[in-house]
Amino acid sequence: MRRVPVAMRAIVTGFLVSSAAVVPWGALVQTNVKVGMGIPWAAGVMAAYLFLYVKYLGGWGWPRSTAAARCDYLRAAGLPLRTWVWSLVSGVSAFAASIALLLVVRRMLSWPASAGEFPAGLPAFVIAATLLVSAAVAGISEEAGFRGYMQRMMERRYGPAVAIFVSSVMFGLAHLSHGLRPVPLLFDTGWGALYGILAYLSGSIVPGIILHSALDFIEFWATWKQALRARPLAWQSGPDAQFWSSCAATIIFALVAVMAFRRLALTTRDRRTSDAALVPLSRAT
């Protein structure tokens, strides 16, 4: 196994880790639909599975010989409050800028329509439970697989820049299951890069899990409600207030994100420097 290049091992491992949650959830939902969706039992089963999934990836269970490596690759450790604050500020502002940019692009290019896939007549609470767990599965499994195991393994061998680039491209390609659509593929790759930068600078995938799950739930909800209705293309009907406000929001949130990421990087650097300085003292005692 060690003869296999690190990049290949990281990519395969990352996809396997992510699939270990995505595939069971898909099977559970399909079974729940066939048996009857009056009770969303699949959501409860998957929630329990996710708990064990995260614990195992974080080092719990057999074999104990891989526990330390699993914990290191997952990098889901807690963070100091200051790091939490700047992680969330940088992540929220960066994704706000990307969503505003997405609204601009949707007014400039024809965009494929998305439709919900729920059978008619399902109770609202059943759909809400399914959407919540779907968002949690996506956020946890993709952050663990791509920004945890895949990116972490490559950071050690190739450095953060190469690791973030490769994991982001793989993240984008993973969404080819939604169809071969170049512009959405670019956005997925870009979002993967944002998650990758956030994981590296903060030192944890936990902020990314929270943001990823929240954004996916909003997307799933909007798709279900068909909230993102197509608007006239700006070059056909002319730019309106919504178009210009989206342009302004893209610039403003992008500037905030750049400043916040810089503060996050400084915060993390200071913490690592402080931790390194404490090591000799702890050993001396």
CYANA upper distance limits for C-alpha pairs under 8 A (distance plus 0.5 A):
  4 VAL  CA      8 MET  CA      7.22
  4 VAL  CA      9 ARG  CA      7.00
  5 PRO  CA      9 ARG  CA      6.84
  6 VAL  CA     10 ALA  CA      6.45
  6 VAL  CA    153 MET  CA      7.84
  6 VAL  CA    154 MET  CA      7.19
  6 VAL  CA    157 ARG  CA      7.70
  7 ALA  CA     11 ILE  CA      6.65
  7 ALA  CA    153 MET  CA      8.45
  7 ALA  CA    154 MET  CA      6.64
  8 MET  CA     12 VAL  CA      6.63
  9 ARG  CA     13 THR  CA      6.41
 10 ALA  CA     14 GLY  CA      6.43
 10 ALA  CA    149 TYR  CA      7.32
 10 ALA  CA    150 MET  CA      5.03
 10 ALA  CA    151 GLN  CA      7.78
 10 ALA  CA    153 MET  CA      6.28
 10 ALA  CA    154 MET  CA      7.00
 11 ILE  CA     15 PHE  CA      6.80
 11 ILE  CA    150 MET  CA      6.10
 11 ILE  CA    167 SER  CA      8.12
 11 ILE  CA    170 MET  CA      8.16
 12 VAL  CA     16 LEU  CA      6.69
 13 THR  CA     17 VAL  CA      6.58
 13 THR  CA    145 GLY  CA      7.91
 13 THR  CA    149 TYR  CA      7.40
 13 THR  CA    150 MET  CA      7.02
 14 GLY  CA     18 SER  CA      6.74
 14 GLY  CA    144 ALA  CA      8.27
 14 GLY  CA    145 GLY  CA      4.67
 14 GLY  CA    146 PHE  CA      5.85
 14 GLY  CA    148 GLY  CA      8.35
 14 GLY  CA    149 TYR  CA      6.03
 14 GLY  CA    150 MET  CA      5.08
 15 PHE  CA     19 SER  CA      6.45
 15 PHE  CA    145 GLY  CA      6.65
 15 PHE  CA    146 PHE  CA      7.85
 16 LEU  CA     20 ALA  CA      6.53
 16 LEU  CA    145 GLY  CA      7.91
 17 VAL  CA     21 ALA  CA      7.90
 17 VAL  CA    141 SER  CA      7.45
 17 VAL  CA    144 ALA  CA      7.56
 17 VAL  CA    145 GLY  CA      5.44
 17 VAL  CA    149 TYR  CA      8.25
 18 SER  CA     22 VAL  CA      6.89
 18 SER  CA    141 SER  CA      5.08
 18 SER  CA    142 GLU  CA      5.87
 18 SER  CA    144 ALA  CA      7.33
 18 SER  CA    145 GLY  CA      5.20
 18 SER  CA    146 PHE  CA      7.98
 19 SER  CA     23 VAL  CA      5.96
 19 SER  CA    141 SER  CA      7.96
 20 ALA  CA     24 PRO  CA      7.34
 20 ALA  CA    141 SER  CA      8.30
 21 ALA  CA     25 TRP  CA      6.78
 21 ALA  CA     50 LEU  CA      7.75
 21 ALA  CA     53 TYR  CA      8.09
 21 ALA  CA    137 VAL  CA      7.06
 21 ALA  CA    141 SER  CA      6.47
 22 VAL  CA     26 GLY  CA      6.77
 22 VAL  CA    137 VAL  CA      7.05
 22 VAL  CA    138 ALA  CA      7.64
 22 VAL  CA    141 SER  CA      7.54
 23 VAL  CA     27 ALA  CA      6.84
 24 PRO  CA     28 LEU  CA      6.57
 25 TRP  CA     29 VAL  CA      6.65
 25 TRP  CA     42 ALA  CA      8.35
 25 TRP  CA     46 MET  CA      6.96
 25 TRP  CA    134 SER  CA      8.29
 25 TRP  CA    137 VAL  CA      8.12
 26 GLY  CA     30 GLN  CA      6.76
 27 ALA  CA     31 THR  CA      6.66
 28 LEU  CA     32 ASN  CA      6.51
 28 LEU  CA     42 ALA  CA      5.99
 28 LEU  CA     46 MET  CA      8.28
 29 VAL  CA     33 VAL  CA      6.64
 29 VAL  CA     42 ALA  CA      6.54
 30 GLN  CA     34 LYS  CA      6.84
 31 THR  CA     35 VAL  CA      6.56
 32 ASN  CA     36 GLY  CA      6.27
 32 ASN  CA     37 MET  CA      6.31
 32 ASN  CA     40 PRO  CA      7.57
 32 ASN  CA     41 TRP  CA      7.63
 32 ASN  CA     42 ALA  CA      6.56
 33 VAL  CA     37 MET  CA      5.75
 37 MET  CA    122 LEU  CA      7.56
 37 MET  CA    126 VAL  CA      7.58
 38 GLY  CA    122 LEU  CA      7.73
 38 GLY  CA    123 PRO  CA      7.79
 38 GLY  CA    126 VAL  CA      7.60
 39 ILE  CA    126 VAL  CA      7.25
 40 PRO  CA     44 GLY  CA      7.82
 40 PRO  CA    126 VAL  CA      6.07
 40 PRO  CA    129 ALA  CA      7.48
 40 PRO  CA    130 THR  CA      7.60
 41 TRP  CA     45 VAL  CA      6.88
 42 ALA  CA     46 MET  CA      6.51
 43 ALA  CA     47 ALA  CA      6.62
 43 ALA  CA    129 ALA  CA      6.99
 43 ALA  CA    130 THR  CA      6.55
 43 ALA  CA    133 VAL  CA      6.49
 44 GLY  CA     48 ALA  CA      7.00
 45 VAL  CA     49 TYR  CA      6.78
 46 MET  CA     50 LEU  CA      6.51
 46 MET  CA    133 VAL  CA      7.98
 47 ALA  CA     51 PHE  CA      6.92
 47 ALA  CA    133 VAL  CA      7.63
 48 ALA  CA     52 LEU  CA      7.14
 49 TYR  CA     53 TYR  CA      6.45
 50 LEU  CA     54 VAL  CA      6.57
 50 LEU  CA    137 VAL  CA      7.97
 51 PHE  CA     55 LYS  CA      6.80
 52 LEU  CA     56 TYR  CA      6.53
 53 TYR  CA     57 LEU  CA      6.72
 54 VAL  CA     58 GLY  CA      6.50
 55 LYS  CA     59 GLY  CA      7.04
 55 LYS  CA     60 TRP  CA      5.93
 56 TYR  CA     60 TRP  CA      5.05
 56 TYR  CA     61 GLY  CA      6.40
 56 TYR  CA     70 ARG  CA      8.41
 57 LEU  CA     70 ARG  CA      6.00
 57 LEU  CA     71 CYS  CA      7.06
 57 LEU  CA     74 LEU  CA      6.87
 58 GLY  CA     67 ALA  CA      7.86
 58 GLY  CA     70 ARG  CA      5.98
 58 GLY  CA     71 CYS  CA      4.64
 58 GLY  CA     72 ASP  CA      8.14
 58 GLY  CA     74 LEU  CA      6.41
 58 GLY  CA     75 ARG  CA      8.26
 58 GLY  CA     76 ALA  CA      7.91
 59 GLY  CA     64 ARG  CA      8.26
 59 GLY  CA     66 THR  CA      7.75
 59 GLY  CA     67 ALA  CA      4.48
 59 GLY  CA     68 ALA  CA      6.59
 59 GLY  CA     69 ALA  CA      7.97
 59 GLY  CA     70 ARG  CA      5.61
 59 GLY  CA     71 CYS  CA      5.34
 60 TRP  CA     64 ARG  CA      8.33
 60 TRP  CA     67 ALA  CA      6.95
 61 GLY  CA     67 ALA  CA      8.08
 62 TRP  CA     66 THR  CA      8.49
 62 TRP  CA     67 ALA  CA      8.30
 63 PRO  CA     67 ALA  CA      7.43
 66 THR  CA     70 ARG  CA      6.58
 67 ALA  CA     71 CYS  CA      6.72
 68 ALA  CA     72 ASP  CA      6.69
 69 ALA  CA     73 TYR  CA      6.58
 70 ARG  CA     74 LEU  CA      6.62
 71 CYS  CA     75 ARG  CA      6.71
 71 CYS  CA     76 ALA  CA      8.20
 73 TYR  CA    148 GLY  CA      6.03
 73 TYR  CA    149 TYR  CA      5.16
 73 TYR  CA    150 MET  CA      8.45
 73 TYR  CA    152 ARG  CA      6.10
 73 TYR  CA    153 MET  CA      7.16
 74 LEU  CA    144 ALA  CA      6.32
 74 LEU  CA    148 GLY  CA      5.07
 74 LEU  CA    149 TYR  CA      6.14
 74 LEU  CA    152 ARG  CA      8.31
 74 LEU  CA    205 ILE  CA      8.13
 75 ARG  CA    148 GLY  CA      6.63
 75 ARG  CA    203 GLY  CA      7.49
 75 ARG  CA    204 SER  CA      5.72
 75 ARG  CA    205 ILE  CA      6.80
 76 ALA  CA    204 SER  CA      5.55
 76 ALA  CA    205 ILE  CA      5.92
 76 ALA  CA    206 VAL  CA      6.16
 77 ALA  CA    203 GLY  CA      8.44
 77 ALA  CA    204 SER  CA      6.43
 77 ALA  CA    206 VAL  CA      8.07
 78 GLY  CA    204 SER  CA      7.87
 78 GLY  CA    206 VAL  CA      8.23
 79 LEU  CA     83 THR  CA      6.68
 79 LEU  CA     84 TRP  CA      6.66
 79 LEU  CA    202 SER  CA      8.37
 79 LEU  CA    204 SER  CA      8.01
 80 PRO  CA     84 TRP  CA      6.78
 81 LEU  CA     85 VAL  CA      6.70
 82 ARG  CA     86 TRP  CA      6.93
 82 ARG  CA    267 THR  CA      7.92
 83 THR  CA     87 SER  CA      6.38
 83 THR  CA    202 SER  CA      7.00
 83 THR  CA    264 LEU  CA      6.96
 83 THR  CA    267 THR  CA      6.93
 83 THR  CA    268 THR  CA      7.41
 84 TRP  CA     88 LEU  CA      6.67
 84 TRP  CA    202 SER  CA      8.43
 84 TRP  CA    207 PRO  CA      7.86
 85 VAL  CA     89 VAL  CA      6.63
 86 TRP  CA     90 SER  CA      6.33
 86 TRP  CA    260 ALA  CA      6.65
 86 TRP  CA    261 PHE  CA      7.81
 86 TRP  CA    263 ARG  CA      7.31
 86 TRP  CA    264 LEU  CA      5.77
 87 SER  CA     91 GLY  CA      6.43
 87 SER  CA    198 LEU  CA      7.30
 87 SER  CA    202 SER  CA      6.90
 87 SER  CA    207 PRO  CA      7.03
 87 SER  CA    260 ALA  CA      8.42
 87 SER  CA    261 PHE  CA      8.11
 87 SER  CA    264 LEU  CA      6.85
 88 LEU  CA     92 VAL  CA      6.28
 88 LEU  CA    207 PRO  CA      7.15
 88 LEU  CA    211 LEU  CA      8.49
 89 VAL  CA     93 SER  CA      6.53
 89 VAL  CA    257 ALA  CA      7.94
 89 VAL  CA    260 ALA  CA      6.85
 90 SER  CA     94 ALA  CA      6.45
 90 SER  CA    256 VAL  CA      7.97
 90 SER  CA    257 ALA  CA      5.37
 90 SER  CA    258 VAL  CA      7.99
 90 SER  CA    259 MET  CA      8.39
 90 SER  CA    260 ALA  CA      5.23
 90 SER  CA    261 PHE  CA      5.84
 90 SER  CA    264 LEU  CA      8.13
 91 GLY  CA     95 PHE  CA      6.63
 91 GLY  CA    194 LEU  CA      8.16
 91 GLY  CA    195 TYR  CA      8.46
 91 GLY  CA    198 LEU  CA      7.47
 91 GLY  CA    208 GLY  CA      8.27
 91 GLY  CA    211 LEU  CA      7.75
 91 GLY  CA    257 ALA  CA      7.75
 92 VAL  CA     96 ALA  CA      6.45
 92 VAL  CA    211 LEU  CA      7.90
 92 VAL  CA    257 ALA  CA      8.48
 93 SER  CA     97 ALA  CA      6.65
 93 SER  CA    253 PHE  CA      5.70
 93 SER  CA    254 ALA  CA      7.30
 93 SER  CA    256 VAL  CA      6.81
 93 SER  CA    257 ALA  CA      5.56
 94 ALA  CA     98 SER  CA      6.79
 94 ALA  CA    194 LEU  CA      7.99
 94 ALA  CA    253 PHE  CA      6.96
 94 ALA  CA    254 ALA  CA      6.45
 94 ALA  CA    256 VAL  CA      8.32
 94 ALA  CA    257 ALA  CA      5.46
 94 ALA  CA    258 VAL  CA      8.46
 95 PHE  CA     99 ILE  CA      6.52
 95 PHE  CA    191 TRP  CA      8.27
 96 ALA  CA    100 ALA  CA      6.64
 96 ALA  CA    249 ALA  CA      8.48
 96 ALA  CA    250 THR  CA      7.98
 96 ALA  CA    253 PHE  CA      6.82
 97 ALA  CA    101 LEU  CA      6.63
 97 ALA  CA    249 ALA  CA      6.98
 97 ALA  CA    250 THR  CA      4.88
 97 ALA  CA    251 ILE  CA      7.55
 97 ALA  CA    252 ILE  CA      8.07
 97 ALA  CA    253 PHE  CA      5.36
 97 ALA  CA    254 ALA  CA      5.82
 98 SER  CA    102 LEU  CA      6.56
 98 SER  CA    191 TRP  CA      8.50
 98 SER  CA    250 THR  CA      7.31
 99 ILE  CA    103 LEU  CA      6.83
 99 ILE  CA    250 THR  CA      8.40
100 ALA  CA    104 VAL  CA      6.95
100 ALA  CA    246 SER  CA      5.58
100 ALA  CA    247 CYS  CA      7.45
100 ALA  CA    249 ALA  CA      6.59
100 ALA  CA    250 THR  CA      5.67
101 LEU  CA    105 VAL  CA      6.71
101 LEU  CA    246 SER  CA      7.27
101 LEU  CA    247 CYS  CA      7.33
101 LEU  CA    250 THR  CA      6.02
102 LEU  CA    106 ARG  CA      6.58
102 LEU  CA    187 PHE  CA      8.50
103 LEU  CA    107 ARG  CA      6.99
103 LEU  CA    243 PHE  CA      8.17
103 LEU  CA    246 SER  CA      7.02
104 VAL  CA    108 MET  CA      7.08
104 VAL  CA    243 PHE  CA      6.61
104 VAL  CA    246 SER  CA      6.54
104 VAL  CA    247 CYS  CA      6.95
105 VAL  CA    109 LEU  CA      6.49
106 ARG  CA    110 SER  CA      7.13
106 ARG  CA    111 TRP  CA      6.51
106 ARG  CA    233 LEU  CA      8.15
107 ARG  CA    231 ARG  CA      7.31
107 ARG  CA    232 PRO  CA      7.25
107 ARG  CA    233 LEU  CA      5.12
107 ARG  CA    234 ALA  CA      5.88
107 ARG  CA    243 PHE  CA      7.72
108 MET  CA    233 LEU  CA      5.98
108 MET  CA    234 ALA  CA      6.29
108 MET  CA    235 TRP  CA      7.16
109 LEU  CA    233 LEU  CA      7.46
110 SER  CA    233 LEU  CA      8.10
111 TRP  CA    230 ALA  CA      8.46
113 ALA  CA    230 ALA  CA      8.45
114 SER  CA    223 THR  CA      6.80
114 SER  CA    226 GLN  CA      8.35
115 ALA  CA    223 THR  CA      6.35
115 ALA  CA    224 TRP  CA      7.11
115 ALA  CA    226 GLN  CA      7.33
116 GLY  CA    223 THR  CA      6.18
116 GLY  CA    224 TRP  CA      5.01
116 GLY  CA    225 LYS  CA      8.20
116 GLY  CA    226 GLN  CA      8.14
117 GLU  CA    224 TRP  CA      8.23
118 PHE  CA    122 LEU  CA      8.06
118 PHE  CA    127 ILE  CA      8.18
122 LEU  CA    126 VAL  CA      7.21
122 LEU  CA    127 ILE  CA      7.44
123 PRO  CA    127 ILE  CA      7.17
124 ALA  CA    128 ALA  CA      6.59
125 PHE  CA    129 ALA  CA      6.56
126 VAL  CA    130 THR  CA      6.72
127 ILE  CA    131 LEU  CA      6.56
128 ALA  CA    132 LEU  CA      6.59
129 ALA  CA    133 VAL  CA      6.75
130 THR  CA    134 SER  CA      6.46
131 LEU  CA    135 ALA  CA      6.60
131 LEU  CA    217 PHE  CA      6.84
131 LEU  CA    220 PHE  CA      7.02
131 LEU  CA    221 TRP  CA      7.70
132 LEU  CA    136 ALA  CA      6.75
132 LEU  CA    217 PHE  CA      6.72
133 VAL  CA    137 VAL  CA      6.49
134 SER  CA    138 ALA  CA      6.70
134 SER  CA    217 PHE  CA      8.23
135 ALA  CA    139 GLY  CA      6.55
135 ALA  CA    212 HIS  CA      8.32
135 ALA  CA    213 SER  CA      5.31
135 ALA  CA    214 ALA  CA      7.57
135 ALA  CA    216 ASP  CA      5.74
135 ALA  CA    217 PHE  CA      5.57
135 ALA  CA    220 PHE  CA      8.26
136 ALA  CA    140 ILE  CA      6.38
136 ALA  CA    213 SER  CA      5.65
137 VAL  CA    141 SER  CA      6.21
137 VAL  CA    142 GLU  CA      8.48
137 VAL  CA    213 SER  CA      8.34
138 ALA  CA    142 GLU  CA      6.19
138 ALA  CA    212 HIS  CA      8.12
138 ALA  CA    213 SER  CA      7.14
138 ALA  CA    216 ASP  CA      8.05
139 GLY  CA    143 GLU  CA      6.47
139 GLY  CA    208 GLY  CA      8.16
139 GLY  CA    209 ILE  CA      5.44
139 GLY  CA    210 ILE  CA      7.70
139 GLY  CA    211 LEU  CA      8.37
139 GLY  CA    212 HIS  CA      5.37
139 GLY  CA    213 SER  CA      4.94
139 GLY  CA    216 ASP  CA      8.07
140 ILE  CA    144 ALA  CA      6.43
140 ILE  CA    209 ILE  CA      6.03
140 ILE  CA    213 SER  CA      7.94
141 SER  CA    145 GLY  CA      6.35
142 GLU  CA    146 PHE  CA      6.08
142 GLU  CA    147 ARG  CA      7.85
143 GLU  CA    147 ARG  CA      5.46
143 GLU  CA    148 GLY  CA      6.50
143 GLU  CA    195 TYR  CA      8.36
143 GLU  CA    205 ILE  CA      6.75
143 GLU  CA    208 GLY  CA      7.28
143 GLU  CA    209 ILE  CA      6.61
144 ALA  CA    148 GLY  CA      4.99
144 ALA  CA    149 TYR  CA      6.73
144 ALA  CA    205 ILE  CA      7.67
145 GLY  CA    149 TYR  CA      5.76
145 GLY  CA    150 MET  CA      6.51
146 PHE  CA    150 MET  CA      5.43
146 PHE  CA    151 GLN  CA      6.48
146 PHE  CA    167 SER  CA      6.29
146 PHE  CA    168 SER  CA      8.35
146 PHE  CA    170 MET  CA      8.44
146 PHE  CA    171 PHE  CA      7.32
147 ARG  CA    151 GLN  CA      5.48
147 ARG  CA    152 ARG  CA      7.31
147 ARG  CA    164 ILE  CA      8.46
147 ARG  CA    167 SER  CA      7.48
147 ARG  CA    195 TYR  CA      7.61
147 ARG  CA    196 GLY  CA      6.06
147 ARG  CA    199 ALA  CA      7.06
147 ARG  CA    205 ILE  CA      7.28
148 GLY  CA    152 ARG  CA      6.04
148 GLY  CA    205 ILE  CA      7.10
149 TYR  CA    153 MET  CA      6.46
150 MET  CA    154 MET  CA      7.03
150 MET  CA    163 ALA  CA      8.45
150 MET  CA    167 SER  CA      7.03
151 GLN  CA    155 GLU  CA      6.52
151 GLN  CA    160 PRO  CA      8.46
151 GLN  CA    163 ALA  CA      5.63
151 GLN  CA    164 ILE  CA      6.75
151 GLN  CA    166 VAL  CA      8.36
151 GLN  CA    167 SER  CA      6.30
151 GLN  CA    196 GLY  CA      8.06
152 ARG  CA    156 ARG  CA      7.18
152 ARG  CA    163 ALA  CA      7.97
153 MET  CA    157 ARG  CA      7.57
154 MET  CA    158 TYR  CA      6.09
154 MET  CA    159 GLY  CA      7.32
154 MET  CA    160 PRO  CA      8.15
154 MET  CA    162 VAL  CA      8.11
154 MET  CA    163 ALA  CA      5.57
155 GLU  CA    159 GLY  CA      4.82
155 GLU  CA    160 PRO  CA      5.35
155 GLU  CA    161 ALA  CA      8.47
155 GLU  CA    162 VAL  CA      7.97
155 GLU  CA    163 ALA  CA      5.75
158 TYR  CA    162 VAL  CA      6.54
158 TYR  CA    163 ALA  CA      7.08
159 GLY  CA    163 ALA  CA      6.73
160 PRO  CA    164 ILE  CA      6.39
160 PRO  CA    200 TYR  CA      7.81
161 ALA  CA    165 PHE  CA      6.68
162 VAL  CA    166 VAL  CA      6.59
163 ALA  CA    167 SER  CA      6.54
164 ILE  CA    168 SER  CA      6.40
164 ILE  CA    193 ALA  CA      6.62
164 ILE  CA    196 GLY  CA      5.92
164 ILE  CA    197 ILE  CA      7.38
165 PHE  CA    169 VAL  CA      6.76
165 PHE  CA    193 ALA  CA      7.27
166 VAL  CA    170 MET  CA      6.67
167 SER  CA    171 PHE  CA      6.49
167 SER  CA    192 GLY  CA      7.82
167 SER  CA    193 ALA  CA      8.27
167 SER  CA    196 GLY  CA      8.09
168 SER  CA    172 GLY  CA      6.72
168 SER  CA    189 THR  CA      5.66
168 SER  CA    190 GLY  CA      7.52
168 SER  CA    191 TRP  CA      8.22
168 SER  CA    192 GLY  CA      5.01
168 SER  CA    193 ALA  CA      5.55
168 SER  CA    196 GLY  CA      7.67
169 VAL  CA    173 LEU  CA      6.70
169 VAL  CA    189 THR  CA      6.03
169 VAL  CA    192 GLY  CA      8.12
170 MET  CA    174 ALA  CA      6.55
170 MET  CA    189 THR  CA      8.34
171 PHE  CA    175 HIS  CA      7.38
171 PHE  CA    188 ASP  CA      7.58
171 PHE  CA    189 THR  CA      6.65
171 PHE  CA    192 GLY  CA      6.47
172 GLY  CA    176 LEU  CA      7.77
172 GLY  CA    185 LEU  CA      6.13
172 GLY  CA    186 LEU  CA      7.57
172 GLY  CA    187 PHE  CA      8.43
172 GLY  CA    188 ASP  CA      5.44
172 GLY  CA    189 THR  CA      4.78
172 GLY  CA    190 GLY  CA      8.50
172 GLY  CA    192 GLY  CA      7.55
173 LEU  CA    185 LEU  CA      7.78
173 LEU  CA    189 THR  CA      8.33
175 HIS  CA    179 GLY  CA      8.14
175 HIS  CA    185 LEU  CA      7.61
175 HIS  CA    188 ASP  CA      7.85
176 LEU  CA    180 LEU  CA      6.18
176 LEU  CA    181 ARG  CA      8.28
176 LEU  CA    185 LEU  CA      7.88
180 LEU  CA    185 LEU  CA      8.23
181 ARG  CA    185 LEU  CA      6.53
182 PRO  CA    186 LEU  CA      6.79
183 VAL  CA    187 PHE  CA      6.96
184 PRO  CA    188 ASP  CA      6.66
185 LEU  CA    189 THR  CA      6.68
186 LEU  CA    190 GLY  CA      6.59
187 PHE  CA    191 TRP  CA      6.56
188 ASP  CA    192 GLY  CA      6.64
189 THR  CA    193 ALA  CA      6.85
190 GLY  CA    194 LEU  CA      6.91
191 TRP  CA    195 TYR  CA      6.77
192 GLY  CA    196 GLY  CA      6.55
193 ALA  CA    197 ILE  CA      6.59
194 LEU  CA    198 LEU  CA      6.63
195 TYR  CA    199 ALA  CA      6.62
195 TYR  CA    208 GLY  CA      6.36
196 GLY  CA    200 TYR  CA      6.71
197 ILE  CA    201 LEU  CA      6.53
198 LEU  CA    202 SER  CA      6.37
198 LEU  CA    205 ILE  CA      8.28
198 LEU  CA    207 PRO  CA      8.25
198 LEU  CA    208 GLY  CA      7.34
199 ALA  CA    203 GLY  CA      6.05
199 ALA  CA    204 SER  CA      5.65
199 ALA  CA    205 ILE  CA      5.51
199 ALA  CA    207 PRO  CA      8.16
199 ALA  CA    208 GLY  CA      7.22
200 TYR  CA    204 SER  CA      7.59
201 LEU  CA    261 PHE  CA      8.49
201 LEU  CA    264 LEU  CA      7.11
201 LEU  CA    265 ALA  CA      6.04
201 LEU  CA    268 THR  CA      6.97
202 SER  CA    264 LEU  CA      7.39
202 SER  CA    265 ALA  CA      8.03
202 SER  CA    268 THR  CA      6.78
203 GLY  CA    268 THR  CA      8.22
205 ILE  CA    209 ILE  CA      6.65
206 VAL  CA    210 ILE  CA      6.90
207 PRO  CA    211 LEU  CA      6.81
208 GLY  CA    212 HIS  CA      6.18
209 ILE  CA    213 SER  CA      6.39
210 ILE  CA    214 ALA  CA      6.63
211 LEU  CA    215 LEU  CA      6.51
212 HIS  CA    216 ASP  CA      6.53
213 SER  CA    217 PHE  CA      6.62
214 ALA  CA    218 ILE  CA      6.85
215 LEU  CA    219 GLU  CA      6.68
216 ASP  CA    220 PHE  CA      6.49
217 PHE  CA    221 TRP  CA      6.45
218 ILE  CA    222 ALA  CA      6.51
219 GLU  CA    223 THR  CA      6.59
220 PHE  CA    224 TRP  CA      6.60
221 TRP  CA    225 LYS  CA      6.57
222 ALA  CA    226 GLN  CA      6.08
222 ALA  CA    227 ALA  CA      5.32
222 ALA  CA    228 LEU  CA      6.92
223 THR  CA    227 ALA  CA      6.94
223 THR  CA    228 LEU  CA      7.58
232 PRO  CA    236 GLN  CA      7.46
232 PRO  CA    237 SER  CA      6.68
233 LEU  CA    237 SER  CA      6.74
233 LEU  CA    238 GLY  CA      8.07
234 ALA  CA    238 GLY  CA      5.13
234 ALA  CA    239 PRO  CA      5.22
234 ALA  CA    240 ASP  CA      8.04
234 ALA  CA    243 PHE  CA      8.04
235 TRP  CA    239 PRO  CA      7.61
239 PRO  CA    243 PHE  CA      6.21
239 PRO  CA    244 TRP  CA      7.44
240 ASP  CA    244 TRP  CA      6.96
241 ALA  CA    245 SER  CA      6.45
242 GLN  CA    246 SER  CA      6.64
243 PHE  CA    247 CYS  CA      6.87
244 TRP  CA    248 ALA  CA      6.72
245 SER  CA    249 ALA  CA      6.52
246 SER  CA    250 THR  CA      6.61
247 CYS  CA    251 ILE  CA      7.11
248 ALA  CA    252 ILE  CA      6.68
249 ALA  CA    253 PHE  CA      6.36
250 THR  CA    254 ALA  CA      6.43
251 ILE  CA    255 LEU  CA      6.75
252 ILE  CA    256 VAL  CA      6.88
253 PHE  CA    257 ALA  CA      6.51
254 ALA  CA    258 VAL  CA      6.73
255 LEU  CA    259 MET  CA      6.93
256 VAL  CA    260 ALA  CA      6.57
257 ALA  CA    261 PHE  CA      6.46
258 VAL  CA    262 ARG  CA      6.77
259 MET  CA    263 ARG  CA      6.86
260 ALA  CA    264 LEU  CA      6.61
261 PHE  CA    265 ALA  CA      6.58
262 ARG  CA    266 LEU  CA      6.78
263 ARG  CA    267 THR  CA      6.53
264 LEU  CA    268 THR  CA      6.60
265 ALA  CA    269 ARG  CA      6.56
266 LEU  CA    270 ASP  CA      6.58
267 THR  CA    271 ARG  CA      6.76
268 THR  CA    272 ARG  CA      6.66
269 ARG  CA    273 THR  CA      6.59
270 ASP  CA    274 SER  CA      6.61
271 ARG  CA    275 ASP  CA      6.62
272 ARG  CA    276 ALA  CA      6.56
273 THR  CA    277 ALA  CA      6.74
274 SER  CA    278 LEU  CA      6.91
275 ASP  CA    279 VAL  CA      7.09
276 ALA  CA    280 PRO  CA      8.43
277 ALA  CA    281 LEU  CA      8.10
278 LEU  CA    282 SER  CA      6.74
279 VAL  CA    283 ARG  CA      6.74
280 PRO  CA    284 ALA  CA      6.51
281 LEU  CA    285 THR  CA      6.96
